[in-house]
């Protein structure tokens, strides 16, 4: 029987460790991509909180 694979759900805070790893590896392209993804995700999280009426 095959297991159903669900997409990994990451929160904006989860990117911090990956960003640190990219810095340690001195991988500028990966670092920049991670920062871009984190920023986009933070914006989406804020938008969803507003839509749900739950603001920090």
Secondary structure, DSSP 4 states (H G I P E B T S, - for coil): -PPPPPPPP--GGGHHHHHHHHHHTT-HHHHHHHHHHHHHHHHHHHHHHHHHT---
